[in-house]
Amino acid sequence: MAVGDKRAQLVAGALRLLATQGLEGTSFAEVREVAGGSRGSTYHHFPGGKDELIAAALQLAASRAYDAVESARGSTPVVVLDRFVDMWRQLLSRSDQRAGCAVLAVTVATDSETLREQTGTIFAEWRSHLASLFMDGGLDAKRANSLAAMAISSMEGAVALARAERSMESFELVAEQLRMLATP
C-alpha cells in the first residue's frame, strides 16, 4: 500500500468516527481500529497529533460537501437545494441515522481555537459556495446568501433531529420547507 493511501485511510476513518461518535470518540486508537495501521504509522502521518488528524478529516468533509453540490451549478435553486439535502439524506440513510455532520461535531466539542476557526471557515465556504450556485440559478445575491445560510442551518438541525428521533420524519419536513423557500 502506498504511503498516501494509508494516510487517506486514516483521514477517512477519522471522518467516519467524527460523524458517528463526535470529537470525544475519535482517538488515534479508534481511528487505527477502523482504518488499520500501526501506532507508529499514525504518528508518522500526523506528527502534530490528534488536531492534525482532525484538521485533515475536516478538509475531507469540506471537499466532499463541495463536490456533492458543485455538479448542480447552472441548475435552478430548487435542484441545487435538492442536491444539498440529498447529501445529508444519503448520510443518514447509509448510517441508519447514526451519522451526522463531522464539522458540527468538532465545532461544538473542540477546545482548540485552530480547529474552531477551521470549522468556521468551512461553514462560511459552504455558505458562499451554495450562494454562488443559487445565484447561478437565478437568485439575487441577498436571497441567495439568505437561502444558503438557512439551508445549512436547517439541515444541521434536521440531521440532529433525525439522529435523535431515529426517524427521517422531521428531516423531510424541514427539507420540504427549504424547497418552498428555494422555489421562485
Buried (B, 14 or more C-beta within 10 A) or exposed (E): EEEEEBBBBBBBBBBBBBBBBBBEEBBBEBBBEBBEBEEEBBEEBBEEEBBEBBBBBBBBBBEBBBEBBEEBEEBBBBBBBBBBBBBBBEBBEEBEBBBBBBBBBBBEBBEBEEBBEBBEEBBEEBBEBBBBBBBBBEBEEEBBBBBBBBBBEBBBBBBBBBBEEEEBEBBBEBBEEBBEBBEE
